């Protein structure tokens, strides 16, 4: 089970400080469990691992099987929570080079408005048979809508309308919205974005499960890991609950001026999990001029770039390391007859062991440099344990947000750029906004 190791924090947080914040954290945990806090209409993620639509899940598996049999290329169109969770899980479990090692190749589109990226993707489409999964609650979010319009037209030109319709799957609202209406008219198979689950908490819904199943991820194990972790900790409103303890530590450090969290990992496969974490905590806590700024780093790589700043720069940050105790790799350093690079002292040691030593050495150095460090310990790099980690992070984020005093489940600030963009692009209904902007 996920463990939260605070051993490196003894010089930064006292037991008295943990005792002092405990009532706030435990009240936040109770409010979350009972569903009585702000944003309680978006708590569907809490029960997802055990209370999901079994019929829809069977359809997801059937659709994934069909796509795997008929497609060389699978394109997931979405932005924010509509793609980050799936991509994070996929790349952590299969690696960043998954498209060179497995089929179908999985690509992500609609998370920018870059003409070059979309043009490159259209060229890739010419190298095999293509299916598309468009993910959008409304169907009108600019970035995915532009990508879907382009790719839909491509599929129709290539396959004809009837065959294109079989190659398009929509994950959207169950009853309303532009994308739902189009899907019903065109006969696209549809899956549901639940009304009570926000995008950044949606990886264990059809939003994440379909792309992951297509990629060959064991989604049963992913859900089971989340379900087992939920059973183990969800009724525990004490600081023995790792998610509560993590929320407590974050808020204590924040109140002491540590307003940037660096989520680090010594596995390059964790890159997109870092991006998912940034959306999860950034959208949940960054409001009302409050919140810890979430950042991420991949070590040892970033020790040769940002490592200097973390070690000796301004002391406004703290570090949380995600440590996988087993990666499943047995690669070891071989011994050379001529020790040309001076590495024979490592001969026989596995890279996993060397990486762990590098991790320990780094944390010790950062602590000595005045950086508060803690560790989220994950037993293995597999689907089951990743399900545990996802649930741990989601629950910790919700509790931490309540302790901070914000609604962790809304994102009012995200709408501001959209309104300005719509006005400047002459979208109907935004004429007055454009006049005010041009002034």
C-alpha positions in Angstrom: 0.0 0.0 0.0 1.1 3.6 -0.6 3.1 4.9 2.3 3.9 8.6 3.1 7.4 8.8 4.6 8.1 12.0 6.6 11.5 10.9 8.0 13.3 13.8 6.3 11.0 16.4 7.7 12.0 16.3 11.3 14.1 19.5 11.1 11.3 21.4 9.3 8.0 20.3 11.0 7.6 19.6 14.7 5.1 17.2 16.3 3.5 20.2 17.9 2.8 21.7 14.5 1.2 18.4 13.4 -0.9 18.3 16.5 -2.0 21.9 16.0 -3.2 21.4 12.4 -4.7 18.0 13.1 -8.3 19.3 13.9 -8.4 21.2 10.6 -7.2 18.2 8.6 -9.5 15.7 10.3 -12.5 18.0 9.8 -11.6 18.4 6.1 -11.3 14.6 5.9 -14.7 14.1 7.6 -16.3 16.7 5.3 -15.0 15.0 2.3 -16.1 11.6 3.4 -19.6 12.8 4.3 -19.9 15.0 1.2 -20.9 18.1 3.1 -18.2 20.5 1.8 -18.0 23.0 -1.0 -18.2 21.4 -4.5 -19.9 18.3 -3.1 -21.7 17.8 -6.4 -18.4 16.8 -7.9 -17.5 13.9 -5.5 -18.3 11.0 -7.9 -14.6 10.2 -8.2 -14.6 9.0 -4.5 -16.7 5.9 -5.3 -15.6 5.3 -8.9 -13.3 2.4 -8.2 -16.2 0.4 -6.6 -19.3 1.9 -8.0 -18.9 2.3 -11.7 -21.2 1.4 -14.6 -20.4 -2.3 -15.2 -22.3 -2.4 -18.5 -20.4 0.6 -19.9 -17.2 -0.9 -18.7 -17.9 -4.0 -20.7 -18.6 -1.9 -23.8 -15.3 -0.1 -23.2 -13.5 -3.4 -23.3 -15.3 -4.5 -26.4 -14.6 -1.2 -28.2 -11.0 -1.4 -27.2 -10.7 -4.9 -28.6 -12.3 -3.8 -31.9 -10.0 -0.8 -32.2 -6.9 -3.0 -31.5 -8.0 -5.3 -34.3 -8.8 -2.7 -36.9 -6.5 0.2 -36.2 -2.8 0.9 -36.4 -3.2 4.4 -35.0 -5.5 5.5 -32.2 -5.9 9.3 -31.7 -7.2 10.6 -28.4 -8.6 14.2 -28.7 -8.9 16.2 -25.5 -7.4 18.8 -23.3 -6.7 19.0 -19.6 -8.3 16.2 -17.7 -9.6 14.8 -20.9 -6.2 13.5 -21.8 -3.6 14.1 -19.1 -4.6 11.2 -16.8 -4.7 8.6 -19.7 -1.4 9.8 -21.1 0.2 9.8 -17.7 -0.8 6.2 -16.9 0.0 5.0 -20.4 3.5 6.5 -20.4 4.3 5.4 -16.9 3.4 1.8 -17.6 4.5 1.5 -21.2 7.2 4.1 -21.4 7.6 7.2 -23.5 8.6 5.1 -26.5 5.5 3.0 -26.4 4.6 3.8 -30.0 7.8 2.2 -31.2 7.2 -0.9 -29.1 3.5 -1.7 -29.3 0.4 -1.5 -31.5 -1.8 0.3 -32.0 0.2 3.5 -31.7 -1.6 6.0 -29.5 -1.3 9.7 -30.1 -2.9 12.7 -28.3 -4.4 15.7 -30.1 -6.5 18.7 -29.2 -4.4 19.9 -26.3 -3.1 22.9 -28.2 -4.0 25.0 -31.2 -0.6 24.3 -32.9 -0.9 24.0 -36.7 2.4 22.2 -36.9 1.4 19.5 -34.4 -1.8 18.8 -36.1 -0.2 18.8 -39.6 2.4 16.3 -38.3 -0.3 14.1 -36.9 -2.2 14.1 -40.3 1.1 12.9 -41.9 1.3 10.1 -39.3 -2.3 9.1 -40.2 -1.1 8.1 -43.7 1.1 5.4 -42.2 -1.8 3.1 -41.0 -5.5 2.6 -40.3 -6.9 5.2 -37.9 -9.5 5.4 -35.2 -10.3 8.5 -33.1 -11.7 9.0 -29.6 -12.9 12.6 -29.0 -13.4 13.5 -25.4 -15.3 16.6 -24.5 -18.2 17.3 -22.2 -19.7 19.9 -24.4 -18.0 19.5 -27.8 -17.3 23.2 -28.1 -14.0 23.6 -26.2 -11.8 25.3 -28.8 -8.7 23.2 -28.8 -10.3 19.7 -29.0 -13.1 21.0 -31.2 -10.7 22.3 -33.8 -8.7 19.0 -33.8 -11.8 16.9 -34.0 -13.3 19.0 -36.9 -10.0 18.5 -38.8 -9.6 14.8 -38.1 -13.2 14.0 -38.7 -13.0 15.6 -42.1 -9.9 13.6 -42.8 -11.6 10.3 -41.8 -14.6 11.1 -44.0 -12.4 11.9 -47.0 -10.4 8.7 -46.5 -13.0 6.2 -45.5 -16.4 7.7 -46.4 -19.1 8.7 -44.0 -20.3 5.3 -42.9 -16.8 3.8 -42.2 -15.6 7.0 -40.6 -18.6 6.8 -38.2 -17.4 3.4 -37.1 -13.9 4.7 -36.4 -15.1 7.7 -34.2 -15.9 7.2 -30.6 -17.1 10.1 -28.5 -16.7 10.3 -24.7 -19.1 13.1 -23.7 -22.2 14.1 -21.7 -24.8 11.4 -21.4 -27.7 13.5 -22.7 -26.8 17.0 -23.9 -24.2 19.1 -25.7 -23.0 19.6 -29.2 -20.9 16.5 -29.3 -23.6 14.2 -27.9 -26.1 15.6 -30.5 -23.6 15.0 -33.4 -22.8 11.5 -32.1 -26.5 10.6 -32.1 -27.0 12.0 -35.5 -23.9 10.2 -37.0 -24.2 7.0 -35.1 -20.9 7.3 -33.2 -20.5 5.0 -30.2 -20.5 7.0 -27.1 -19.3 6.8 -23.5 -20.1 9.0 -20.6 -18.3 11.8 -18.8 -20.1 11.6 -15.4 -21.8 14.8 -14.3 -20.3 14.5 -10.8 -16.7 14.0 -11.8 -14.5 16.9 -12.8 -12.0 16.5 -15.6 -8.9 16.4 -13.5 -10.5 13.6 -11.4 -11.7 11.6 -14.4 -8.9 9.2 -15.2 -10.8 6.2 -13.8 -13.9 6.9 -15.9 -14.4 6.2 -19.6 -12.3 9.3 -20.2 -9.2 7.4 -19.2 -10.2 3.7 -19.3 -11.0 3.5 -23.1 -7.6 4.9 -24.2 -5.8 2.8 -21.6 -7.6 -0.4 -22.6 -6.8 0.3 -26.3 -3.1 0.6 -25.3 -3.3 -2.8 -23.6 -3.1 -1.5 -20.0 -4.7 -3.8 -17.4 -7.6 -1.5 -16.4 -9.0 -4.2 -14.1 -5.8 -4.0 -12.0 -5.8 -0.2 -12.2 -9.4 0.0 -10.8 -8.7 -2.7 -8.2 -5.7 -0.8 -6.9 -7.8 2.3 -6.4 -10.6 0.3 -4.9 -8.4 -1.5 -2.4 -6.7 1.8 -1.4 -10.1 3.5 -0.9 -11.3 0.6 1.3 -8.1 0.8 3.4 -8.1 4.6 4.1 -11.3 6.3 3.2 -13.0 5.8 6.7 -9.8 6.9 8.5 -10.1 10.5 9.6 -6.8 10.5 11.5 -3.3 11.5 10.5 -2.5 7.7 10.2 -4.3 8.1 6.9 -1.4 8.8 4.4 -3.5 11.2 2.3 -4.4 13.2 5.4 -0.8 13.3 6.6 0.4 14.5 3.2 -2.4 17.2 3.2 -1.3 18.3 6.7 2.4 18.5 5.7 1.6 20.6 2.6 -0.4 23.1 4.5 2.0 23.4 7.4 4.9 24.2 5.0 2.7 26.6 3.0 1.9 28.6 6.2 5.7 28.7 6.8 6.3 30.4 3.4 7.0 27.3 1.3 4.6 28.1 -1.5 6.1 25.9 -4.3 6.0 22.1 -4.3 8.5 20.2 -6.5 7.1 16.7 -7.2 10.2 14.7 -8.1 10.8 11.2 -9.4 13.8 9.3 -10.5 11.9 7.6 -13.4 11.7 9.4 -16.8 8.4 7.5 -17.3 6.9 9.7 -14.6 7.1 12.8 -16.8 3.3 13.0 -17.7 2.3 11.9 -14.2 4.0 15.1 -13.1 1.9 17.0 -15.6 -1.3 15.3 -14.3 -0.3 16.2 -10.8 0.2 19.9 -11.8 -3.3 20.1 -13.2 -4.9 18.2 -10.3 -3.4 20.4 -7.6 -3.1 23.6 -9.6 -6.7 23.8 -10.7 -7.9 22.5 -7.3 -6.0 24.9 -5.0 -5.0 27.9 -7.1 -7.8 30.3 -6.4 -8.8 33.2 -4.2 -5.1 34.3 -4.4 -4.1 31.2 -2.5 -2.4 27.9 -3.2 0.8 26.0 -3.5 2.3 26.3 -6.9 2.8 22.7 -8.2 5.9 22.0 -10.2 7.7 18.8 -11.2 11.2 17.5 -11.8 12.7 14.4 -13.2 15.9 13.3 -11.5 18.7 12.6 -12.1 18.2 14.5 -15.4 17.1 17.8 -13.8 19.8 17.6 -11.2 22.1 18.7 -14.1 19.9 21.7 -14.8 17.5 22.8 -12.0 19.5 20.9 -9.4 21.6 23.9 -8.6 18.5 26.1 -7.8 16.9 23.4 -5.7 20.1 22.9 -3.7 21.1 26.6 -3.2 18.4 28.9 -4.5 15.7 30.8 -2.7 14.1 28.7 0.1 10.4 29.1 -0.9 10.0 25.5 -2.0 9.6 22.0 -0.7 10.1 18.6 -2.4 7.9 15.5 -2.5 9.6 12.5 -4.1 7.5 9.7 -5.6 9.6 6.6 -5.2 8.9 3.3 -6.9 10.5 0.6 -4.7 10.5 -1.9 -7.5 10.5 -1.1 -11.3 10.8 -4.7 -12.6 14.0 -4.0 -14.4 17.1 -6.2 -13.9 19.6 -4.3 -16.0 23.0 -4.3 -14.3 26.4 -2.7 -15.0 28.9 -5.1 -16.5 32.6 -5.5 -15.7 35.2 -4.4 -18.2 38.6 -6.0 -18.5 40.0 -2.5 -18.9 38.3 -0.1 -16.6 38.3 2.7 -19.2 35.6 4.8 -17.7 36.3 4.0 -14.0 32.9 2.3 -13.5 34.1 -1.1 -12.5 33.3 -0.2 -8.9 29.6 -0.4 -10.0 30.0 -3.8 -11.7 27.2 -6.2 -10.8 25.0 -3.6 -9.3 21.6 -3.1 -11.0 20.6 0.3 -12.4 17.6 0.1 -10.1 19.9 -0.1 -7.0 22.1 2.7 -8.3 19.1 4.9 -9.0 17.9 4.3 -5.4 21.2 5.3 -4.0 21.1 8.5 -6.2 17.7 9.2 -4.8 18.8 8.8 -1.2 21.9 10.9 -1.8 19.9 13.7 -3.5 17.3 13.9 -0.6 20.1 14.1 1.9 21.7 16.9 0.0 18.5 18.8 -0.4 17.6 18.5 3.3 21.1 19.7 4.2 20.5 22.6 1.8 17.3 23.6 3.7 14.7 22.0 1.5 11.9 20.1 3.3 11.6 16.7 1.7 9.1 13.8 2.0 8.5 10.6 0.1 5.4 9.0 -1.4 6.5 5.3 -1.5 4.9 3.1 -4.2 5.7 -0.6 -4.0 5.9 -1.4 -7.8 5.6 0.3 -11.1 2.4 -1.6 -12.3 -1.2 -0.9 -12.9 -2.4 -2.0 -9.5 -0.1 0.3 -7.6 -0.7 3.2 -10.0 -4.4 2.8 -9.2 -3.5 3.3 -5.5 -1.3 6.3 -6.3 -4.1 8.0 -8.3 -6.6 7.6 -5.5 -4.0 8.7 -2.9 -3.3 11.9 -4.8 -6.9 12.7 -5.6 -8.0 12.3 -2.0 -5.0 14.2 -0.6 -5.7 17.0 -3.1 -9.3 17.3 -1.9 -8.4 17.3 1.8 -5.6 19.8 1.2 -7.9 22.2 -0.7 -10.4 22.1 2.1 -7.7 22.9 4.7 -6.6 25.7 2.5 -10.1 27.1 2.6 -11.1 26.8 -1.1 -13.5 24.7 -3.1 -11.2 22.1 -4.6 -13.6 21.1 -7.3 -14.2 24.3 -9.3 -12.0 26.3 -11.7 -13.4 29.8 -12.2 -10.2 31.3 -13.4 -9.9 29.0 -16.4 -12.9 30.7 -18.0 -11.2 34.1 -18.2 -8.8 33.3 -21.1 -11.6 31.5 -23.0 -13.9 34.6 -22.8 -11.1 36.9 -24.1 -10.2 34.4 -26.9 -13.8 34.1 -28.0 -14.2 37.8 -28.1 -11.0 38.4 -30.1 -12.0 35.6 -32.6 -15.4 37.2 -33.1 -17.5 34.4 -31.6 -21.2 35.4 -31.7 -22.4 36.7 -28.3 -19.0 38.2 -27.3 -19.2 41.5 -29.2 -19.3 43.7 -26.1 -16.4 41.8 -24.6 -14.4 42.5 -27.7 -15.2 46.2 -27.6 -13.9 46.4 -24.0 -10.8 44.5 -24.8 -9.9 46.7 -27.8 -10.2 49.8 -25.7 
